[in-house]
């Protein structure tokens, strides 16, 4: 999906539903994208992350359907898909439909009873920018299904079904962070989430003099699915090495940098690099939380740069475009911190920028980016928002 508009909202998606299905929707729902302030590639290692839902979202308008099928309309693409009868199968032509069908399929595996659905959706979450439009789609779809059919799902049920849909149906072995942030977000806060036991706390994000700015490289994640899964396997290989000496270790969350370094010669070099990045990144999340509580933005910025360097040199998921943008941020005194965000191989950088400098820095970076790479760089100022919520409802 390449064409999400910046101007989509609940009214537009409701109108689209009426136009396509000749009826008013039973429910309209907003499902936000997310940022991750720090803690990248730690979630599937049982580590800590620091995400937030944002004020960019996907809107859903939906109603019951009597024949048990799922009629899906992607408003931004003006594309329609209607599921065949059971079982739901992966769609090669309509890839976007898989994020919705996957959660419906997983819900049926759990024995949940529900009928069909007419559903229109669209949003202003930039796709391929690392803002988890897929998690918003998945979480929003199962939220809608639960609301319409009264399935009695908890927030954690919705989060886990959304993750399973992406893992088992789409084939992306992602962790739980993206779905958790989309469902559990709180305005003006980030979430310190322990991905091992799903304990969490909200940490207020008070930055009246600074903005969170995303610079979108325009490079899509061509390698992210295969390489993401490879990184996960490399981390699991590292855990297996350490378990020969410490059977109680279950994930890299249980490993300190010193312990890892003591066994460096037991690892394949590439696996050691991956594991060292992860254990150091988990520690950086704790340090970032301290910095936020103490309002120490310079320290937060230093940690963000350290994360980027680790993602580039040790985890090897950056790309020239992202490195260019972070390098430009390092030499601009108005930028407190910058790093690539998301799975990697494209997407965007997240930046802490002084309010008065946002416009000037954005214009300068865009001009330099076009000169070097021959294409325009999009930018988005974002704020932490509430998680999934009902906008309108008649049921």
SVG drawing of the C-alpha trace seen along z (x, -y; Angstrom):
<svg xmlns="http://www.w3.org/2000/svg" viewBox="-28 -29 66 56">
<polyline fill="none" stroke="black" stroke-width="0.4" points="0.0,0.0 1.8,-3.1 -1.0,-5.7 -2.1,-6.4 -3.2,-10.1 -2.3,-12.6 -5.9,-13.8 -7.8,-10.6 -10.1,-10.8 -13.2,-9.1 -15.7,-11.1 -14.0,-10.3 -13.8,-6.6 -17.4,-6.5 -18.4,-8.1 -16.4,-5.6 -18.1,-2.8 -21.6,-4.1 -20.6,-4.5 -19.2,-1.0 -21.7,1.0 -24.9,-1.2 -25.4,-1.3 -24.1,-3.2 -21.3,-1.5 -22.1,0.1 -18.9,-1.2 -16.0,-3.5 -12.6,-2.9 -9.3,-4.6 -6.1,-2.5 -2.9,-4.5 0.6,-3.8 3.5,-3.9 6.9,-5.2 9.6,-3.6 11.7,-6.1 14.5,-3.6 14.7,0.2 14.9,1.5 14.9,5.3 14.8,6.0 11.1,7.1 11.5,10.5 14.5,11.1 12.4,10.6 13.8,7.2 12.6,3.7 11.2,1.2 9.9,-2.4 7.1,-2.9 4.2,-5.2 1.0,-5.3 1.0,-8.4 -1.4,-10.9 -1.2,-9.1 -3.7,-6.4 -5.8,-4.0 -9.6,-4.4 -12.0,-1.5 -15.7,-1.6 -17.4,1.7 -20.7,3.6 -22.1,7.1 -22.4,9.3 -24.8,12.2 -23.0,14.6 -19.9,15.2 -17.5,13.6 -15.2,10.7 -15.7,7.8 -12.7,5.5 -12.2,2.1 -8.8,0.3 -10.0,-3.2 -6.5,-4.7 -5.9,-2.2 -9.6,-2.0 -9.2,1.8 -11.8,4.4 -11.4,7.9 -14.0,10.5 -12.9,13.6 -13.9,17.0 -15.4,19.5 -13.3,21.3 -10.5,21.6 -9.0,18.2 -5.9,18.3 -2.9,16.1 -3.5,13.6 -0.7,13.0 -2.5,10.3 -4.0,8.3 -1.1,8.4 -2.8,5.8 -5.7,8.1 -3.4,10.6 -3.0,8.4 -6.8,8.5 -7.4,12.1 -4.6,13.2 -6.3,12.0 -9.7,13.4 -8.0,16.8 -6.3,16.8 -9.6,15.9 -11.3,18.8 -8.5,21.1 -9.3,20.1 -12.9,21.2 -14.4,17.7 -17.8,17.6 -18.5,14.7 -20.0,14.0 -18.9,12.0 -17.9,8.3 -18.1,5.4 -15.1,3.2 -13.6,0.1 -10.3,-1.3 -7.8,-4.0 -5.3,-6.2 -2.5,-8.6 0.2,-6.3 3.1,-6.5 3.7,-3.1 7.1,-1.6 8.4,-4.2 8.6,-2.0 5.5,-3.3 3.8,0.1 0.9,-0.4 0.6,3.4 0.1,3.6 -2.5,0.8 -4.3,2.8 -4.2,6.0 -5.1,4.6 -7.8,2.5 -9.4,5.4 -9.7,7.7 -10.9,4.8 -13.7,4.1 -14.6,7.8 -14.7,8.0 -16.9,4.9 -19.4,6.0 -19.8,9.6 -19.3,9.2 -16.5,11.7 -15.5,10.4 -11.8,10.0 -9.5,8.3 -6.9,5.8 -4.2,8.5 -6.3,10.9 -6.5,8.3 -2.7,7.7 -1.8,11.4 -4.3,12.2 -2.8,9.3 0.7,10.6 -0.3,14.2 -1.9,13.0 1.4,11.4 3.5,14.3 1.5,17.2 -0.4,15.8 1.7,13.0 4.9,14.8 6.7,11.9 8.2,13.1 7.7,9.8 7.6,9.3 4.7,7.9 5.7,4.2 3.9,2.8 0.5,4.2 0.9,3.4 1.6,-0.3 -1.3,-0.6 -3.7,0.8 -2.3,-0.5 -1.0,-4.0 -1.7,-7.0 -1.5,-10.6 1.7,-12.5 3.3,-9.3 5.7,-6.6 5.3,-3.0 8.1,-1.2 7.2,2.4 8.9,5.5 8.5,7.9 9.3,10.9 6.4,10.7 4.4,7.8 4.7,5.6 4.4,2.0 4.3,-1.5 3.6,-4.9 6.3,-7.5 5.2,-11.1 6.9,-12.7 7.3,-16.4 9.2,-18.2 7.6,-21.6 10.6,-23.0 11.2,-20.1 9.3,-18.1 9.5,-14.5 10.1,-14.7 10.2,-11.7 12.2,-12.0 11.1,-9.4 13.8,-8.1 11.3,-6.9 13.2,-3.6 10.8,-0.7 11.6,2.3 12.5,4.6 14.7,6.8 13.1,6.4 10.9,9.6 13.7,12.0 16.5,10.2 14.3,9.6 13.6,13.3 17.4,13.9 18.3,11.6 15.8,13.4 17.4,16.7 20.9,15.3 19.8,14.1 18.3,17.5 21.6,19.1 23.4,16.9 21.0,17.9 21.6,21.6 25.4,21.1 25.0,19.6 22.5,22.2 25.3,24.8 26.9,23.0 23.9,21.4 20.8,23.6 18.5,21.0 19.0,18.4 15.9,18.3 16.5,15.2 19.0,12.4 17.1,10.5 18.9,12.8 22.4,11.9 24.6,9.0 27.2,7.4 30.0,8.7 28.7,12.3 28.4,12.2 31.9,10.8 33.3,13.6 32.1,16.1 32.9,14.2 35.1,17.0 32.2,19.4 30.1,17.5 30.2,17.1 31.4,13.5 28.2,12.3 26.1,13.9 28.3,12.2 27.8,8.8 24.0,9.3 23.8,10.4 26.1,7.6 23.9,5.0 20.8,6.4 22.1,6.7 23.5,3.2 20.2,1.9 18.2,3.4 20.4,1.5 19.9,-1.7 16.1,-1.6 16.6,-1.7 19.0,-4.5 16.6,-6.4 13.8,-6.1 16.1,-7.6 16.9,-10.5 13.2,-11.1 12.3,-11.1 15.2,-13.6 14.3,-15.6 17.8,-15.0 17.2,-15.3 20.9,-15.6 21.5,-12.2 18.4,-10.8 19.9,-12.1 23.2,-10.5 21.5,-7.2 19.6,-7.5 22.8,-8.1 24.4,-5.0 21.3,-3.0 21.7,-4.1 25.4,-3.2 24.6,0.2 21.9,0.8 24.2,-0.3 27.5,1.4 26.5,4.4 23.0,5.3 23.5,4.2 20.0,3.1 20.6,-0.5 21.1,-1.9 23.0,-4.8 19.9,-7.0 19.2,-6.6 22.9,-7.1 22.9,-10.3 20.0,-11.7 21.5,-10.8 24.9,-12.3 23.2,-15.5 21.4,-15.6 24.7,-15.0 26.2,-18.3 23.1,-20.4 23.0,-21.9 19.2,-22.1 18.9,-18.3 19.2,-16.6 19.2,-13.0 18.5,-11.0 18.4,-7.3 16.8,-5.0 13.6,-3.5 11.8,-0.3 12.9,3.0 15.5,1.4 16.6,1.3 14.6,-1.9 11.9,-3.7 12.5,-6.8 14.6,-8.4 13.2,-9.7 14.6,-13.0 14.4,-15.3 14.5,-18.8 14.1,-22.2 10.7,-23.6 12.1,-26.8 14.4,-24.9 12.1,-22.2 11.2,-24.1 14.7,-25.3 16.3,-21.9 13.6,-20.0 14.1,-22.3 17.9,-22.1 17.9,-18.3 15.3,-17.8 17.3,-19.9 20.5,-18.0 18.7,-14.7 17.3,-15.4 20.7,-16.5 22.4,-13.3 19.7,-10.7 17.6,-12.4 14.3,-12.1 12.2,-14.1 12.3,-13.3 8.9,-13.4 8.7,-14.6 6.1,-14.3 5.9,-15.9 4.2,-13.4 2.9,-13.3 2.1,-10.4 -1.6,-9.6 -4.2,-7.3 -4.4,-3.8 -7.2,-2.1 -10.6,-3.8 -14.1,-3.9 -14.9,-7.0 -18.6,-6.3 -20.9,-3.4 -24.5,-2.5 -24.4,1.0"/>
</svg>
